Amino acid sequence: MQLLKVLARVLEYPTEELQASRDVLVAAVLEDSRLPRQNKEQLLRCVEMLCDGDLLDMQETYVGTFDKGRATSLLLFEHVHGESRDRGQAMVDLMEQYRANGLEIDARELPDYLPLFLEYLSTRPWVEIRNWLEDIHHILGLLGERLYQRDSFYHVVMDSLLMLSGRKANRQELARIVASEERDDTPDALDKVWEEEMVKFVDDQGSSCSTGGVVGQRRRELEQTQTIHLSDQLMTDATLRQAGRA
């Protein structure tokens, strides 16, 4: 499903490759037969903003949106399990799901990273896609509302995924929940997280500290991209990113 590849690209860290693939992204949105017209128009505007905007500005916006605080994290299981051990097992199970369907991750990302997950779903039958999206619709709804209340154009992606899931969100209820939440991306909130991570580091000097905190959890190089390598039987279904570079 090409549309899911578009949504995955839009949610990735902006690069020159992304901006150069504008025509491919637009064509895939226009050719889709499942997303309603209104959602398509909003998504096309989102693509245009990303591809026409100054790259450094887009990168700064991305980091400010997704890499500060947990509320808008693109790591799905963080919203479900937090830092509990259940999250680790859930990621192992998801990785096995990828492998069982002939996929291997070649990226510096965890398996529950939403763009990576969408890349996987793009290779699956529609019924399975719909079931997966329905399973995470509550996460998509909250993410979309949080992004909307922060005036982020990225909320369009969550709205599109929610529409594809077939589940209607209670917007008033979501707005009430998000409005009652304490922002975790303010300077004071980030300082508090940093202090907590320092305490954990001091208390755990004898063990690995590679799991790090939320702040700077995914330091990116400007040209780094995330891909899923397909096994031989799926290689004919080239990824949208590859098409954009051609």
Backbone hydrogen bonds, N-H to C=O, Kabsch-Sander energy under -0.5 kcal/mol:
donor,donor_aa,acceptor,acceptor_aa,energy
4,L,1,M,-0.8
5,K,1,M,-0.9
6,V,2,Q,-1.8
7,L,3,L,-2.3
8,A,4,L,-2.1
9,R,5,K,-2.4
10,V,6,V,-2.5
11,L,7,L,-1.4
12,E,9,R,-1.3
19,Q,15,T,-1.9
20,A,16,E,-2.3
21,S,17,E,-1.0
21,S,18,L,-0.8
22,R,19,Q,-1.0
25,L,21,S,-2.4
26,V,22,R,-2.8
27,A,23,D,-2.3
28,A,24,V,-2.0
29,V,25,L,-2.0
30,L,26,V,-2.5
31,E,27,A,-2.0
32,D,28,A,-0.8
32,D,29,V,-0.7
40,K,36,P,-2.2
41,E,37,R,-2.6
42,Q,38,Q,-2.0
43,L,39,N,-2.5
44,L,40,K,-2.7
45,R,41,E,-1.8
46,C,42,Q,-1.9
47,V,43,L,-2.5
48,E,44,L,-2.4
49,M,45,R,-2.3
50,L,46,C,-2.1
51,C,47,V,-2.6
52,D,48,E,-2.5
53,G,49,M,-1.5
58,M,54,D,-2.4
59,Q,55,L,-2.5
60,E,56,L,-2.3
61,T,57,D,-2.4
62,Y,58,M,-2.2
63,V,59,Q,-2.3
64,G,60,E,-2.3
65,T,61,T,-1.6
66,F,62,Y,-2.9
67,D,63,V,-1.9
69,G,67,D,-0.5
73,S,70,R,-1.8
76,L,74,L,-0.9
76,L,112,D,-2.6
78,E,75,L,-1.2
79,H,75,L,-0.7
79,H,76,L,-1.3
80,V,76,L,-0.5
81,H,77,F,-3.6
82,G,77,F,-0.7
82,G,78,E,-0.7
84,S,81,H,-2.0
87,R,84,S,-1.1
88,G,84,S,-0.7
89,Q,85,R,-1.7
90,A,86,D,-2.3
91,M,87,R,-2.1
92,V,88,G,-2.0
93,D,89,Q,-2.5
94,L,90,A,-2.1
95,M,91,M,-2.5
96,E,92,V,-2.2
97,Q,93,D,-1.6
98,Y,94,L,-2.1
99,R,95,M,-2.4
100,A,96,E,-2.5
101,N,97,Q,-0.9
101,N,98,Y,-0.9
102,G,99,R,-2.0
103,L,98,Y,-2.2
104,E,229,H,-2.1
106,D,227,T,-1.6
113,Y,110,L,-2.0
114,L,74,L,-3.2
116,L,113,Y,-0.7
117,F,113,Y,-2.3
118,L,114,L,-2.6
119,E,115,P,-1.9
120,Y,116,L,-1.9
121,L,117,F,-2.5
122,S,118,L,-1.9
123,T,120,Y,-1.9
124,R,121,L,-2.0
129,I,125,P,-2.4
130,R,126,W,-2.9
131,N,127,V,-2.0
132,W,128,E,-2.4
133,L,129,I,-2.6
134,E,130,R,-2.2
135,D,131,N,-1.9
136,I,132,W,-1.3
137,H,134,E,-1.0
139,I,136,I,-0.6
140,L,136,I,-2.3
141,G,137,H,-2.6
142,L,138,H,-1.8
143,L,139,I,-2.7
144,G,140,L,-2.6
145,E,141,G,-2.2
146,R,142,L,-2.7
147,L,143,L,-2.6
148,Y,144,G,-2.3
149,Q,145,E,-2.7
150,R,146,R,-0.9
151,D,148,Y,-1.8
152,S,147,L,-2.9
155,H,152,S,-1.6
156,V,153,F,-1.6
157,V,154,Y,-1.2
158,M,154,Y,-1.0
159,D,155,H,-2.3
160,S,156,V,-2.1
161,L,157,V,-2.3
162,L,158,M,-2.6
163,M,159,D,-2.1
164,L,160,S,-2.1
165,S,161,L,-1.6
166,G,162,L,-0.7
166,G,163,M,-0.9
167,R,162,L,-0.8
171,R,169,A,-1.3
174,L,170,N,-2.6
175,A,171,R,-2.7
176,R,172,Q,-2.0
177,I,173,E,-2.4
178,V,174,L,-2.7
179,A,175,A,-2.3
180,S,176,R,-1.2
181,E,177,I,-0.6
181,E,178,V,-1.0
183,R,181,E,-0.5
190,L,186,T,-2.7
191,D,187,P,-2.2
192,K,188,D,-1.9
193,V,189,A,-2.0
194,W,190,L,-2.3
195,E,191,D,-2.3
196,E,192,K,-2.3
197,E,193,V,-2.5
198,M,194,W,-2.1
199,V,195,E,-2.0
200,K,196,E,-2.2
201,F,197,E,-2.1
202,V,198,M,-2.3
203,D,199,V,-2.4
204,D,200,K,-0.9
205,Q,202,V,-0.8
207,S,204,D,-1.7
212,G,209,C,-1.1
216,G,67,D,-0.8
217,Q,214,V,-2.0
219,R,216,G,-0.6
224,Q,221,E,-1.4
227,T,106,D,-0.8
229,H,104,E,-2.2
230,L,228,I,-0.5
231,S,102,G,-1.7
234,L,231,S,-2.1
235,M,231,S,-0.6
235,M,232,D,-1.1
237,D,234,L,-1.8
238,A,236,T,-1.4
243,A,239,T,-1.8
244,G,240,L,-2.2
245,R,241,R,-1.2
246,A,242,Q,-1.0
